[in-house]
Amino acid sequence: MKRPHLNITQKFVIYLIAISIIPLLVVGMSSYAVSEAILQEEASRYSSAVVADQRDYLELQLEQIEGLIANVTGVEEIINVLGNEDLAQDSYTNLATQARIGYILNGYSNLRGLVSIDIFTVDDTHYHVGDTLDVSNIRTDLRDEILAETISSEQTVWWNGIEDNVNANSAYEKVLTAAKVITKVNSDTLQAE
């Protein structure tokens, strides 16, 4: 059997394909693969940077909340009212204490997500500054659970996680709760109360 002979035009076309189109296809496919790998790596790097930035922002907000708690618990007038049942029953003292808490809270008004500050005493006195003035429906079971967890925790501020709001009348059903046990040193016994 004879092989067909290629004329010069056919040879030129084959040569042209071999020298120009095949290398272009190889370069195009390899550059596509390299570009895809680089884009995936950049997307992964960007996602990691966004997550790290959000983590840093969340840590900053948590530190600001802890600073707010420290500011509220560092005001001696508030601590004195909390430790004195006679003062806690006085309407003027209650309003003045809530005003002091509100004044401290005002410094944190730019802190997004802060719903309220609630201070509960062992004799069931309640100080509230926040999203609603209606505090007639307090979830005492949840409050007692948070208190027990905070007392058993060895942390200064106990972050309880996302849960139901202690104030059932609040517009926010779920909140991220931070709690701290406030103690006062009894001047007679020198014991923390």
HUSUL-V432979 format. One record per residue. N is the residue number from 1. RES is the residue in one letter. SS is DSSP state (~ for helix, > for strand, _ for the rest). PHI is phi in whole degrees, 0 to 359 (NA if undefined). OMEGA is omega in whole degrees, 0 to 359 (none if undefined). Layout:
# HUSUL-V432979
N,RES,SS,PHI,OMEGA / N,RES,SS,PHI,OMEGA
This chain:
# HUSUL-V432979
1,M,_,NA,182 / 2,K,_,265,175 / 3,R,_,277,178 / 4,P,_,286,179 / 5,H,_,271,179 / 6,L,_,268,177 / 7,N,_,280,185 / 8,I,~,295,180 / 9,T,~,291,179 / 10,Q,~,294,178 / 11,K,~,296,180 / 12,F,~,295,179 / 13,V,~,295,179 / 14,I,~,296,178 / 15,Y,~,297,179 / 16,L,~,297,177 / 17,I,~,296,182 / 18,A,~,295,185 / 19,I,~,270,185 / 20,S,~,239,188 / 21,I,~,284,181 / 22,I,~,297,177 / 23,P,~,298,177 / 24,L,~,297,177 / 25,L,~,296,179 / 26,V,~,297,180 / 27,V,~,295,180 / 28,G,~,297,181 / 29,M,~,292,179 / 30,S,~,291,178 / 31,S,~,292,176 / 32,Y,~,296,180 / 33,A,~,296,179 / 34,V,~,294,179 / 35,S,~,298,179 / 36,E,~,298,179 / 37,A,~,296,180 / 38,I,~,294,179 / 39,L,~,297,178 / 40,Q,~,295,178 / 41,E,~,295,179 / 42,E,~,293,178 / 43,A,~,296,178 / 44,S,~,295,179 / 45,R,~,296,179 / 46,Y,~,296,179 / 47,S,~,299,178 / 48,S,~,297,179 / 49,A,~,294,178 / 50,V,~,296,179 / 51,V,~,297,179 / 52,A,~,296,178 / 53,D,~,296,179 / 54,Q,~,295,177 / 55,R,~,298,179 / 56,D,~,298,179 / 57,Y,~,295,178 / 58,L,~,296,177 / 59,E,~,298,177 / 60,L,~,297,179 / 61,Q,~,296,179 / 62,L,~,296,177 / 63,E,~,296,178 / 64,Q,~,293,177 / 65,I,~,296,178 / 66,E,~,296,175 / 67,G,~,296,177 / 68,L,~,298,178 / 69,I,~,298,178 / 70,A,~,297,179 / 71,N,~,294,179 / 72,V,~,294,182 / 73,T,~,281,179 / 74,G,_,266,180 / 75,V,_,275,186 / 76,E,~,297,180 / 77,E,~,297,179 / 78,I,~,294,180 / 79,I,~,298,179 / 80,N,~,296,179 / 81,V,~,294,181 / 82,L,~,295,182 / 83,G,~,270,184 / 84,N,_,238,182 / 85,E,~,297,180 / 86,D,~,295,179 / 87,L,~,291,182 / 88,A,~,294,180 / 89,Q,~,277,182 / 90,D,_,282,183 / 91,S,~,298,180 / 92,Y,~,298,181 / 93,T,~,296,177 / 94,N,~,300,180 / 95,L,~,295,179 / 96,A,~,295,179 / 97,T,~,294,178 / 98,Q,~,296,177 / 99,A,~,294,178 / 100,R,~,296,178 / 101,I,~,297,178 / 102,G,~,298,178 / 103,Y,~,296,177 / 104,I,~,295,180 / 105,L,~,298,180 / 106,N,~,301,177 / 107,G,_,293,181 / 108,Y,_,247,184 / 109,S,_,294,178 / 110,N,_,277,181 / 111,L,_,279,182 / 112,R,_,296,174 / 113,G,_,96,179 / 114,L,_,284,185 / 115,V,_,266,182 / 116,S,>,196,171 / 117,I,>,239,177 / 118,D,>,235,176 / 119,I,>,241,178 / 120,F,>,247,177 / 121,T,_,258,181 / 122,V,_,293,178 / 123,D,_,264,175 / 124,D,_,67,170 / 125,T,_,282,185 / 126,H,>,231,174 / 127,Y,>,249,184 / 128,H,>,222,171 / 129,V,>,225,180 / 130,G,>,169,191 / 131,D,_,292,180 / 132,T,_,222,177 / 133,L,_,269,182 / 134,D,_,277,179 / 135,V,_,244,183 / 136,S,_,279,183 / 137,N,_,235,180 / 138,I,>,267,177 / 139,R,_,279,185 / 140,T,~,293,179 / 141,D,~,296,178 / 142,L,~,292,178 / 143,R,~,300,180 / 144,D,~,294,178 / 145,E,~,294,178 / 146,I,~,297,178 / 147,L,~,299,181 / 148,A,~,298,179 / 149,E,~,293,180 / 150,T,~,292,179 / 151,I,~,295,182 / 152,S,~,285,179 / 153,S,_,284,177 / 154,E,_,263,180 / 155,Q,_,275,178 / 156,T,_,294,176 / 157,V,_,242,181 / 158,W,>,265,175 / 159,W,>,267,187 / 160,N,>,273,180 / 161,G,>,94,181 / 162,I,>,277,181 / 163,E,>,205,178 / 164,D,>,296,177 / 165,N,_,287,178 / 166,V,_,298,179 / 167,N,>,271,182 / 168,A,_,293,180 / 169,N,_,273,181 / 170,S,_,290,177 / 171,A,_,287,182 / 172,Y,_,254,181 / 173,E,_,288,182 / 174,K,>,249,179 / 175,V,>,220,172 / 176,L,>,266,189 / 177,T,>,260,172 / 178,A,>,240,183 / 179,A,>,224,178 / 180,K,_,216,174 / 181,V,_,275,180 / 182,I,_,263,179 / 183,T,_,242,178 / 184,K,_,227,178 / 185,V,>,277,178 / 186,N,_,287,184 / 187,S,_,290,179 / 188,D,_,279,185 / 189,T,_,259,184 / 190,L,_,56,177 / 191,Q,_,250,177 / 192,A,>,284,179 / 193,E,_,237,none
